[in-house]
Amino acid sequence: MNQWKNFTKGFIKENPIFVLVLGMCPTLGVTSSAMNGLGMGLATTFVLVMANIVISMVKSFIPEKVRIPSFIVIIAAFVTVVQLMMQAYVPALYKSLGLFIPLIVVNCIVLGRAEAFASKNGILSSAIDGLSIGLGFSFALVLLGGIREILGSGKIFNIALYSENYVSLIFVLAPGAFIVLGYLIAFINQIRKS
């Protein structure tokens, strides 16, 4: 029961984008479409879960002085796995996400969860925490990317919803990310208050 409570806490109450406002670089940079948001979210979720598991397993062997560099090396190993798999199996998505895939290594969400949770808890709790935060991050990216894609191109996941004559291109450009994110954060905060 406690594990489920931790899962919902990470997905809803501590959503990294809408509540904690972390990881803004990939959030604003890759969410021009729902597919990009989904790809980045799932890649980050895999890294979060695997890094949390490994860090939880080896936490007692890592000296205090090299704790953060050790975490970064562990995270970088899983980011490399994700990068190579994406490059091999989904090259179009890999090309679209570009530099943001290797930047998962220094994403404050991943390193923050490693430091704040995985280094202090057991393997199962750390895996659930990584999955929870990762799915919350994925949800936020897909929602943001989906809204931007619908408003900016009239499509979602490349399925046309309405004519391109009625789109507003600002939403697929950088300012659109700030506009939609601002409204979503305000909306989520309003829901959380009631």
C-alpha positions in Angstrom: 0.0 0.0 0.0 2.8 2.4 0.9 4.4 1.7 -2.5 1.2 2.7 -4.3 1.1 5.9 -2.2 4.6 6.7 -3.3 3.7 6.0 -7.0 0.7 8.4 -7.0 2.8 11.0 -5.1 5.4 11.1 -7.8 2.9 11.1 -10.6 0.4 13.6 -9.3 1.5 15.5 -6.2 5.2 15.8 -7.2 4.9 16.0 -11.0 8.3 17.2 -12.1 7.0 19.6 -14.7 3.7 21.0 -13.3 4.5 21.0 -9.6 8.2 20.9 -9.0 9.0 22.8 -12.2 12.1 20.8 -13.0 13.6 19.7 -16.3 12.5 22.8 -18.2 15.1 22.5 -20.9 13.8 19.3 -22.5 10.3 20.2 -21.7 10.4 23.4 -23.7 12.9 22.1 -26.3 11.3 18.9 -27.5 7.6 19.3 -27.0 6.7 20.6 -30.5 4.8 17.4 -31.0 3.2 14.7 -28.8 5.5 12.0 -30.4 8.6 13.9 -29.4 7.2 14.3 -25.9 6.4 10.6 -25.6 9.9 9.6 -26.9 11.7 11.9 -24.5 9.4 10.9 -21.6 9.9 7.2 -22.1 13.7 7.6 -22.6 13.9 9.6 -19.3 11.6 7.1 -17.5 13.9 4.2 -18.5 17.0 6.1 -17.3 15.2 7.0 -14.0 14.1 3.5 -13.2 17.4 1.8 -14.1 19.6 4.4 -12.4 17.5 4.4 -9.3 17.7 0.6 -9.1 21.5 0.5 -9.6 22.2 3.4 -7.2 20.0 1.9 -4.6 22.0 -1.4 -5.0 25.5 0.2 -4.8 24.8 3.1 -2.4 26.7 1.6 0.5 29.8 1.0 -1.6 30.2 4.6 -2.9 32.4 6.9 -0.8 30.7 10.2 0.3 33.3 12.3 -1.6 32.6 10.8 -5.0 28.8 10.2 -4.6 27.6 12.7 -7.2 30.2 11.8 -9.8 29.4 8.2 -9.3 25.7 8.8 -9.8 26.5 10.7 -13.0 28.5 7.8 -14.4 25.7 5.4 -13.6 23.1 7.7 -15.2 25.4 8.2 -18.2 25.7 4.5 -18.8 21.9 4.1 -19.1 21.6 7.3 -21.2 24.1 5.7 -23.6 22.0 2.5 -23.8 18.9 4.7 -24.6 20.8 6.7 -27.2 22.2 3.7 -29.0 18.8 1.9 -29.0 17.0 5.0 -30.3 19.6 5.5 -33.0 19.2 1.9 -34.1 15.5 1.4 -33.9 13.8 4.8 -34.1 16.3 7.0 -36.1 13.7 9.6 -37.0 12.7 10.2 -33.4 16.4 10.1 -32.4 17.2 12.8 -35.0 14.2 14.9 -33.9 15.2 14.8 -30.2 18.8 15.5 -31.1 21.0 16.9 -28.3 18.3 16.5 -25.7 18.9 12.7 -25.4 22.5 13.0 -24.1 21.5 15.8 -21.9 19.4 13.4 -19.8 22.6 12.7 -18.0 22.5 16.2 -16.4 18.7 16.4 -16.1 18.0 17.7 -12.6 15.0 15.3 -12.3 17.2 12.2 -12.8 20.1 13.4 -10.6 17.7 14.8 -8.0 15.8 11.5 -7.6 19.1 9.6 -7.4 20.4 11.9 -4.6 17.1 12.5 -2.8 15.5 9.0 -3.0 17.5 6.1 -4.5 20.6 6.8 -2.3 18.4 6.5 0.8 15.9 3.8 0.0 15.6 0.1 -1.0 15.6 -1.3 -4.6 11.8 -1.7 -5.0 11.0 1.7 -3.5 13.6 3.3 -5.8 12.3 1.5 -8.9 8.7 2.6 -8.1 9.9 6.2 -7.4 11.7 6.3 -10.8 8.7 4.9 -12.6 6.4 7.3 -10.9 8.4 10.4 -11.6 9.2 9.2 -15.1 5.6 8.6 -16.0 4.6 11.9 -14.5 7.3 13.6 -16.7 6.1 11.6 -19.7 2.5 12.6 -19.1 3.5 16.3 -18.8 5.6 16.1 -22.0 2.9 14.4 -24.1 0.2 16.7 -22.8 2.3 19.8 -23.6 3.4 18.4 -26.9 -0.1 17.3 -27.8 -1.6 20.7 -27.1 1.1 22.5 -29.0 0.8 20.1 -32.0 -3.0 20.4 -32.1 -2.9 24.2 -32.0 0.1 24.6 -34.2 -0.5 22.1 -36.9 -4.0 20.8 -36.5 -2.7 17.2 -35.9 -1.8 14.9 -33.0 0.5 12.0 -33.5 0.4 13.0 -37.2 -3.3 12.4 -37.4 -5.1 15.4 -38.9 -7.9 16.8 -36.7 -8.7 19.9 -38.7 -7.6 22.0 -41.6 -4.2 23.7 -41.6 -5.9 26.9 -42.5 -6.9 27.3 -38.9 -3.6 26.7 -37.1 -1.5 29.2 -35.2 2.2 28.5 -36.0 3.3 30.2 -32.8 2.4 27.1 -30.9 5.0 24.9 -32.7 7.7 27.6 -32.1 9.5 28.3 -28.9 7.1 31.0 -27.6 4.3 28.5 -27.9 6.0 26.2 -25.4 6.1 29.0 -22.8 2.5 30.0 -23.4 1.1 26.5 -23.2 3.3 25.5 -20.2 2.2 28.7 -18.3 -1.5 27.9 -18.8 -1.0 24.2 -17.9 0.9 25.1 -14.7 -1.8 27.6 -13.8 -4.6 25.1 -14.5 -2.8 22.3 -12.4 -2.3 24.7 -9.5 -5.9 25.7 -9.6 -7.0 22.1 -9.5 -4.5 21.3 -6.6 -6.0 24.2 -4.5 -9.6 23.0 -4.9 
